[in-house]
Amino acid sequence: MRFITITLIVHAADPATGAQASTANRFREVIDSALLAEELGFDGFGVGERHERPFISSSPTVVLSHLAALTRTIRLFTAVTTLSLLDPVRAFEDYATLDHLSGGRLELIIGKGNGAAQRDLFHVTPEDQWDRNAESYEVFRRLWQDNKITYNTRFRPPLAAAEVWPRPLQRPVRIWHGSATSKESVDLAARYGDPLFSANVTNPIGPYAELIRYYRERWAHYGHDPAAIAVGAGTAGYYAERNSQDAIAAYRPVFAYYLAFQRKLGVQPVFPTLEDFVERSSALIGSPAQVIEKVHRYHEQFGHSVLHLHADAGGLSGSQHRASLELFQSDIAPVLRREIPDPPWGWGGGPLRDDAVPASTATGDTAADPAAVSPVATTG
């Protein structure tokens, strides 16, 4: 199993102190989180993309390019790239450039994205968001394969033998499809033979497990090798201490802030108490043995080989956050790496090559391209 940490770059008051960092200092925290993830031996670091409050993650390519210059081995993820909002040609130019600057350490997680404010900002409607996302994905994908394409687009000027530069370093690049609630995103991932990354944050395990089962069914329907499937999954929270009672006590004020934040947004909490949150959500809170047991419990239904933790302290003190991540790497990760298989490809810091992934997962494999494209993945 492999492990990544992810930030959406929320810019809000610290739950513990009530103080809000400046924008510059918040970005500095993101940099520090990435450097810590690499120092501790995490396999990847992800930056989300949002275009509305309280996030300042509107330019993940800029942030990841800066991180590429400061890191050496850790793979750099988008989490997620909101293709429904983007011009796919411009997105390709940005990410192909980042691919070179990172030395081929880029991995993409794509999704429709959520939020009415960012839809309004880019004039995307609930009715056309799926078609926009599907078209952007198809154009982006084809550009990565070939620097001269013709495509009769609906949502941007059509492309006629268009050349787009630079050519990327990785051929292909690995593209995950973010999944939270829609069968459309799952079907598209399966159709193209792409890996799936389940959000696995808001609800109990049931609906996420159902979508992953559907993904496996559609994967077989499209004729891909079952051994080439790869699934990633998120977590609603993480905090571990040697003693489970100490972990629960330390996390209680963090959960109280979480409840208050949901009430402020007018959202009814799915998990009304910390005890319910620990038991029924994907949060990994407790002793190392409890965390390991819960990951195994989820793996029985997901069969996932990549797991993400939150990169931000999120109400914990800096020392608590670091100590918990250190404990993850010393006592938890080695066991899970030994007991749960890796994804079905080589995992390293260098560029992805055509012979490094099974044919059915190679996003540059034109034989896997369907003639028609259904709505693409979403994180919503």
C-alpha positions, 0 to 999 in steps of 0.5 A, a space after each residue: 500500500 502507498 500513502 499520500 497527504 493532501 491539502 485543499 488549502 483552506 484559508 480560515 481561522 485556526 480552530 485551536 487559536 482562532 487566529 487566521 494566518 496571512 495568505 503568504 503564511 498559509 502558503 508557507 504552511 503548505 510548503 512546510 507540509 509537503 517538505 514534511 511529507 517527503 521527509 517522513 517518507 510519504 509517497 505523494 503530496 496532493 494539492 486540491 483545486 477550488 475557486 471559492 471561499 474558504 479555499 485559496 487553491 485556485 492555482 494548483 499548477 503554480 503551487 505544485 511547480 514551486 513544490 517540485 523545485 523544493 522536493 526530490 522524490 515525492 510524487 505530486 498530485 492534483 486533488 482534484 483538477 476541476 476539468 469542467 471549469 477549465 479550458 483543456 488546452 490551457 490546462 494541458 499546457 500548464 500540466 505538461 510544463 509542470 510534468 517537466 519541472 517535476 522530473 516526471 513526478 506528476 499524477 492527476 486526479 480529475 473531477 467535476 468539482 463542487 460548489 455553486 460559487 465556482 460554477 457561477 464564476 466560470 458560467 458552468 451550469 448543473 445541466 452542462 457541467 458533465 458534458 463540459 467535464 467529459 469534453 475537457 477530459 477527452 481533449 486533454 487526454 488526446 493532447 497528451 497523446 498527440 501534439 496535433 489534434 482535430 476536435 469539434 468542441 462545444 465549449 471552446 473554439 474547435 481545434 483543427 490540426 492544433 499543435 500544443 506545446 510543450 510535449 509532456 515528459 511522461 508518456 503517458 501520465 497517470 490520471 485518476 478519476 475522483 469519485 464521490 457520488 456519481 456512477 458517471 465518473 466511475 463508468 468513465 474511469 472504467 471505460 478508459 482503464 483509469 484508476 479510481 480515487 474514492 473521496 470516502 470522507 462525508 458518509 459511512 462506507 456503504 455508498 463508496 463501497 457500492 460505487 467501487 463495486 460498480 467500477 469493478 463491474 464496468 471495468 470487466 464490462 469494458 474488457 480490462 484485465 482485473 489485475 490492473 485495477 487500482 483504487 485509492 481512498 481518502 480519510 475523514 481525519 487522522 490522529 494516532 497516539 500510542 494510547 487510544 484514550 489519549 488520541 480521542 481526548 486530543 481529537 475531541 476539540 478538533 471534532 467540536 470545531 468540525 461540528 461548529 463549522 458544519 452548523 455555520 454552513 447550515 449542514 446537518 452533521 452525518 456523524 453527530 458525536 465524536 464516538 460515532 465519527 470514530 466508529 462509522 466514518 473513515 477517520 483513523 483516530 486511535 492507537 496504531 493497532 486500531 488504525 491498522 484494523 480500520 484500514 483493513 476493514 475498509 480494504 475488505 470492501 474497497 480493495 484499495 492500494 493508495 490511502 490519503 491523509 490530511 496534510 494540514 494540522 486542522 486544529 491540532 498543534 504543530 507538534 501533535 500533527 508531526 508526532 502523529 504523522 511520525 507515528 504513522 510512518 514508524 508503526 502503521 505504514 510498515 504494517 500496511 505496506 507489508 499486508 496490503 499490495 501496492 498498485 499494479 505498477 512501479 512506484 518511484 520518483 522518476 517519470 512514468 514510461 509506457 512500459 511501467 504500467 499495464 496497457 489497460 491503465 496507460 492513459 496514452 493507449 489509443 486502443 482503450 479510447 472509446 468512440 463515444 465519451 460519457 460524463 466524466 468523473 466528479 468529486 461531488 
